[in-house]
Amino acid sequence: MNPQLSISRRTRSTPFTSRVQAAGVSAYTIYNHMLLATMFESYEADYWHLCEHVQVWDVSCERQVAIEGPDANKLVQLMTPRDLTKAKIGRCFYLPLCDVDGSVINDPIAIKIATDQWWLSVADSDVVLWAKGLATGMRLDVKVYEPDIWPLAVQGPKAEKLMSRVFGNQVKDIGFFQIKPLDYHAQAGTFSMQVARSGWSKQGGFEIYVNDIQAGQQLWDELFSKGADLQVRAGCPNIIERLESSLLSLGNDMGYDTTPMEAGLDQYVDLDANIESLSLPALRSHIPSKRLMGLIIDSHANISDNSLTIEGKTVGEIRSHGYSPRYGVHLAIVLCHLEPLGDKQQVDIVTNDGMQQGRLCNLPFDFNALGLKAIKQRG
């Protein structure tokens, strides 16, 4: 029997919680002190529906940390080793946020709203407190706060068709990782909402930064009424799709115990940039001792111990894992210790059915190179 999740006033609900419950949510997690659905029908059923149709996700837990004022650009640059000096308004940027030791604090999508205004759409840690502390300690002329924004994600191959029915064909002009203010005509008036072509899946889709509760609830209902023939459903980030897409999860796959290079985020670290960043001095001299890798187990595995071993010696640990019905294998994201691992590719995993072997690979998963053939549809 699985333990229940106790929900209290300390657990923030969202403007869409009642609708998520009415849609049949069967599991929640806590993310940024808020409810986040993790399953509706089942992980596998939710996965196939996401890959074939369109879903509406309540991702209000993607809290926005607004940073605005004359020193806004300076503060955001201090928090990341990625060079933002050429960042343009209306663009989104994946940012590793790192401390003075080079450890990953968060990995938000940063949105440049205006010349001196950023939104950090943060993963699960209290970035607003860190940003406030830096601003205060360094006496920066900047305001840091959480605005009343509740993101909705529309994800899946039919997402653009559904979004165009609600916002018009202008959504088609939004490029990947671009964001634009679009008008939403609600009963209470017209609301300008930021809309980005982004989301925590690789099935394609959008995120709508809802800025009014009543208008947002009407938007939710309209997405469902206008998407009935598209088989729209309520959904949520899906562990199977996330693993297949090699999308990393802060707190699961990486965090304070990893640097961006150990997490495979090298392309987002500009070691040679002439920028003022808290983490760059440490990262420039950093020699990785660990590395996130992929793991393939050629059958469904009931994993009972997260350790990876070779001849009884621990060489790493499993961070996230799940069975892929599309490829018929068990997938995992694992953190390997480079020195004991060496150049070995086969590791042992303890399961409820005894010891099984798995093969390591680079991330992202390259299923063709791994010799894995996809099942295109259920059945």
N, C-alpha and C positions, 0 to 999 in steps of 0.2 A: 504493500500500500504506500502510495506516495504521500508525503506530508503536504498539508495545505498551506497556502500563502495567506497570512493574516494581513488584512488591509485596514489601515487606520488613517487618521488625518495627516500623519507624517508621510504617508504614501500619496503623492499627488495624483489625482485623477486628471482626465483631460476633457476638453469639450466634446469628445467623441466616445467617451467611455460607455455611455448607455447604448450607443449604436453598435459598438464593438461587442458588447454583451448580447444584444439582440441578434447579432449575426452568428452567434454560437461559438464564441471563443472558448477554448478548452484548456488553455494554459497561458500563464503570464510569467514574466520576470520583472525585476525592478531595475530600472535604467535611469540614471540621473534623478533618483528619488521619485520616479514616476512609473506608472504601469505601462508595460510594453507587451502586447500579445506575442506569443511564440508559436501557437498552433491553433487551428480551427478544427478541421475534420481529422487529419493526421498529417505527420510530416510529409509522407509520400504523396498523399492526395493533394495537399496544398502545393507541393512542389510541381506536380504535373500541371495543375491548373495555372500556376504562375507562368510556366514555360509555354503554355498553349493559348492563354486568354488574357485577362487583365484583372488586376486586383487594386483595391484601395486600402492603403495602410495608414493607420493612425501612428505616426512617428513624432508625436508632440514631445516625446522624450529627447529628441534632438534639440536640446536647449540652445538658444542663440545667446552668445556672449557678445553684446554690442560694445564696440570700442570706438569712441568718436572724440574729436577735438584736434587741436594743432599737433599733438604728439602721438596721434593714433597710429600712423605708419611706423613710427619709431618703436612703439610698444609691441606691435605685432611682429616686427622684424626681430626684436630682442628674443621673442619666444620661439622662433623657428630658425633652423639652419638653412632653410630654402631662401634663395634670393628673390625678394619681392619688389626690388627697385623699379622694375618695368611693368608692374601689375597694372592692368587697365580696369576701369570701372565697368561693371557688368560681367565680370569673369569670376569663375570659381576656381579655387586652388586646393589641392590636397596637401595638407601641411602636417609633417611631424612636428609636434611641439616638444622641446627637450629642455632639461634642466642643465645646470652648470657641469654636471658629470656626463652629459650626453644621453641620459636615460630618457625614454619616451614617456612623456606626461599625458599626452593625448594626441589624436590624429584627426582633427576636424576638417571639414570642408570650409575654407575661408572664402568669404564673399566680399568683394570690394563694392560697396554700395555707392559711395561717393568719394571725393578726393580725400577727405579726412574722416572716413567712416567705414568700419568693417563689421561684418557679422562672422563669428566663429560658430559654425554648426557642430557642436562638440559631441564626442563620444562620452563614455561613462566615467567621468571624473569631474571634480569641482574646479574647472578652469577659471570660473569667474572669481574665485577666492585668490587663486594664484595671480591672475591678472591685476586684481585690485592691490595685492601686496606689492607687486612690482611697481605699479603706478605710484603708490604711496611712498615706497622706499626710495624710488629714484626721482621723486618730485616731478612727475610728468604732468603736463597740462592735458588731461584726458579724462573722459567720463567712461566708467566701466559698469555695465548693468545687464540684467536679463530682461529684454523687452517681452511684452505679451504677444508672443508668436507661437503658433502651434502648427508645425508642418504636417501636411498630408502628402503621402507618396502615391502616385498612380503608376503601377509597374506591370510590365508584360508586353508581349508583341502587339497587342491591340491598344496600347496606352495612348498613342498619338491620335488614333481615330476617336477615342472617347474624349480626350482633352479638347480636340477641335470642335466637338459638338457643344462643349460648355463654354470655351473661351474663344472660339472662332479659329480660322485657319492661321492666325498669327502665331499660334504655338509651333507651327511647322518651321518657322523662321528662327527658332531658338536652337542654336548649335549646342553640341555636347559641352558640358561644363560652362555654359553661358546662362545668364539670368536676366530676365526682363520684367518690368512692372506691367501687369495686365489688369484690365478692369473686369471685375466680377459684379454683375448686376443682381443684387439681392433685393428682397422685399423692403429692407430698411434703407436702401439706397445703393449707390455704386461705390465699391471698395477697390482700391488699387492694391493688388497683391503681387509680391515677387514670385516669379515662376522660373524654375531652373530645370534644364534637362540633366537630371542626375538621379541618384537613388542607390540604395544598398542592394542592388542585384545587377546582373549583366543581361537582363532580358529587355532592357530599354524602358525608358519612362521619364517621369517628371516628379519634381517636388514643388508643392504649393505652400508658400509661407503665409498661412492664414493669420490675419491680424484682427479678426473680430469673431467673437464666439457664435453669435446668432447667424452671421453670414456664413461662417464655416460649417455650421450644422446644416444650413440650407444647401451649401455646396456639396456636402457628403450625400445628401438625399438626391440631389440633381445628378450627380455622377452615377448613382445607382438607377435612377429612373431612365436616364438617357443611354445607359449601357446594358440594359436588359438583354438585347439581342446579341451583345458581345460576350454574354455569360460572365458579366462582372461579378466579383465576389469580394467580401472583406478578406484581407490577408495580412501578412506580416513578413518580416525578414525570415527566410527559410534556411535552415542549417544545411540541407542537402545542396541547394543552389549556391549557397555561400562557399561551401567546400569545393564544388566543381569549378566555381569561378575564381577560387583562390583569393577571396576577399578576407582580409585579416580583421580580427575582432580584438579591440583593446580590452585588456583584462583577461582574455582567454588565451590568445596567441602571443601577445606581446604586452609590454608595460614597463614598469619601473626597472625590471631586471634585464631589459634589452635596449640596445641602441638601434638607431635606424638601420645601420649597416648589418647588424645581426638579424634584423627583421626583413632584410631584403629591400629596404627603401632607399638604397643608395642614390637613385635618380632624383630624389627629393632633397638631397643634401649637397650644397654648393660649397665644397671645401675651399676653393680658391677665390670665392667671391670677397670683394672688399665691402663687407657689411658688418654692422654691429649686432652680433648674435651671442646670447649667453652661452650656447652650447658649442659653438664652433672651435674655440681653443681646445677643449677636451676631445672633440671628434677628430680634429686634425692629427692628433697623436694616438688615436685609439687603434688598437689591434684586436679585432674581433676574436673572441674565444668560443662563441656559440653561433648557431645559424638556424634559422627556420627553414625547414624542408618539407617536402611532401612525402607521404607514405601510402603505399598501395598494399592491401591485403586481398588476395585473390578469391575471397569468399566473405560472406557475412560473418562478422566477428563480434562476439559478446565479450568485450574487453573488460577485464576485472582488475587490471593494474596498469597504470599509465606509463610505467617504466619501459624503456627500450634497452635491450641488453644484447651483448655478443659474448658468447661463452661465459655467461653469468656476470659479466661486467657491465655496469650501467653506462650507456653512451648517450642517453637523452630521455626525453619524456614526451608523451602525447599531450597536445594542448587542446585540439578540437578534433572530433571524428564523427563519422556517420556513414551509413550504407548508401551507395549510389545505385538506384534502380535503373538508371540509364546505362551504366557501364557494367553493372553486375559485380562491383568490387567495393570493399570498404576503404574509404578515403580518410586520411588524417593529416592535419598540420602538426608537425612535431618540432621541438627545439632540440637540436643535436649539439653535443659538446665535441668540438673539433679535434682536440688532441686524442682522446681515447677512440674516437670513431675512425680517424685516419681516412683511408680511401675506400673503406668497406661500404657496401650498399645493401647487404642483407642483415636484418635485425630480427630479434625474437621478441614476441609479445605474449603476455600471459592473458589467456581468455578463460571463460567458464568451461570451455571444451578442451582445455589443455594448451600447451605451447603452440603458437603458430608463427610462421615466418612472414615478414613483410619486406618490400623493397623500397628503398629510398629514392627520391628523385628531386629535381629542382622545382621550385615554384616560379610561375604558375604551372599547374598541371598541363602537360602537353599530351593529350590522350592519344593522338595519332602516333607520336613518337614512342609512347608506351605500349603501342599495339593493342589498344582497347577500342572496340567498335561500339558505337552508340546505338541504342534502341530509340528510334525516332518517336514512337508513340506507344502508349500503353497497349498491352495485349498483342 
